[in-house]
């Protein structure tokens, strides 16, 4: 048995949840916040049998896309102003960060 932790952008969460349900995966959806952009993310916890991990990863890949986003910089309060960029920059966000962990036991009460 495996535990899949998938951190995705909020914009993709409903689409992913629907796809997981359509493919008979149970998932727990948690609100989370990214450290880099401090923007909203959703973390999915998916428990599944070893033989279904690849299908779950395929569903995540198909439903979570990367996109470009303009980000307003944060001023360097007390930091080094040499590297401060005073205008919005475009960064790629989204997709999914996925961890697959072994599960020793699983109980559903």
C-alpha positions as CSV (number, residue, x, y, z in Angstrom):
1,X,0.0,0.0,0.0
2,X,1.2,3.5,-0.8
3,X,0.3,7.1,0.3
4,X,0.4,9.6,-2.4
5,X,0.8,13.3,-1.3
6,X,0.2,15.6,-4.2
7,X,0.6,19.4,-3.8
8,X,-1.2,21.2,-6.6
9,X,-2.5,24.7,-7.4
10,X,-6.0,25.6,-6.1
11,X,-7.2,26.1,-9.7
12,X,-6.7,22.4,-10.5
13,X,-8.2,20.9,-7.4
14,X,-11.8,20.4,-8.4
15,X,-10.8,19.0,-11.8
16,X,-8.4,16.6,-10.1
17,X,-10.9,15.5,-7.4
18,X,-13.5,14.7,-10.0
19,X,-11.0,12.7,-12.0
20,X,-9.9,10.7,-8.9
21,X,-13.5,10.0,-8.0
22,X,-14.3,8.9,-11.5
23,X,-11.5,6.4,-11.3
24,X,-12.5,5.1,-7.9
25,X,-9.7,6.7,-5.9
26,X,-10.5,8.0,-2.4
27,X,-8.7,11.2,-1.5
28,X,-8.5,13.7,1.3
29,X,-8.2,17.3,0.2
30,X,-6.3,19.8,2.5
31,X,-5.9,23.5,2.0
32,X,-2.2,24.5,2.1
33,X,0.0,27.4,1.3
34,X,3.1,27.5,-0.8
35,X,6.3,28.9,0.7
36,X,7.8,30.5,-2.5
37,X,4.8,32.5,-3.7
38,X,2.8,32.3,-0.5
39,X,-0.2,31.4,-2.7
40,X,-3.0,28.9,-2.1
41,X,-2.4,25.3,-2.8
42,X,-4.3,22.1,-2.3
43,X,-2.7,18.9,-0.9
44,X,-4.3,15.6,-1.7
45,X,-3.7,12.5,0.4
46,X,-4.5,9.4,-1.6
47,X,-4.1,5.9,-0.2
48,X,-4.0,3.2,-2.8
49,X,-2.7,-0.3,-3.6
50,X,0.8,-0.5,-5.1
51,X,-0.5,-1.7,-8.5
52,X,-2.7,1.5,-8.8
53,X,0.0,4.1,-8.1
54,X,0.9,4.6,-11.8
55,X,-2.7,5.2,-12.7
56,X,-3.1,7.8,-9.9
57,X,0.1,9.5,-11.0
58,X,-1.2,9.6,-14.6
59,X,-4.5,11.2,-13.4
60,X,-2.6,13.8,-11.5
61,X,-0.4,14.6,-14.5
62,X,-3.4,14.9,-16.8
63,X,-5.3,17.2,-14.6
64,X,-2.7,19.5,-13.1
65,X,-1.0,21.9,-15.5
66,X,1.8,24.4,-15.2
67,X,1.0,28.0,-16.1
68,X,2.8,31.4,-16.2
69,X,1.9,34.0,-13.6
70,X,3.0,37.5,-12.9
71,X,4.2,38.0,-9.4
72,X,4.7,41.3,-7.6
73,X,8.0,41.3,-5.7
74,X,8.2,41.7,-2.0
75,X,10.4,44.6,-0.8
76,X,13.5,43.5,1.0
77,X,12.7,44.7,4.5
78,X,16.1,44.9,6.1
79,X,17.6,42.6,3.5
80,X,20.0,43.1,0.7
81,X,18.5,45.6,-1.8
82,X,21.0,44.7,-4.4
83,X,19.0,41.8,-5.7
84,X,15.6,43.5,-5.4
85,X,13.6,43.6,-8.6
86,X,11.0,46.5,-8.4
87,X,8.7,45.2,-11.1
88,X,6.5,42.1,-11.5
89,X,8.2,39.1,-12.9
90,X,6.7,36.1,-14.7
91,X,7.3,32.7,-13.1
92,X,6.0,29.3,-13.9
93,X,3.6,27.9,-11.3
94,X,1.4,24.9,-11.1
95,X,1.8,21.4,-12.1
96,X,2.1,19.0,-9.2
97,X,4.7,18.1,-6.6
98,X,4.0,14.4,-5.7
99,X,5.5,12.2,-3.0
100,X,4.8,8.4,-2.9
101,X,5.3,6.9,0.5
102,X,5.1,3.3,1.7
103,X,2.3,2.6,4.2
104,X,2.9,-0.1,6.8
105,X,-0.7,-0.3,7.9
106,X,-4.0,1.2,6.9
107,X,-7.2,1.2,9.0
108,X,-10.6,2.5,8.0
109,X,-13.1,2.7,10.9
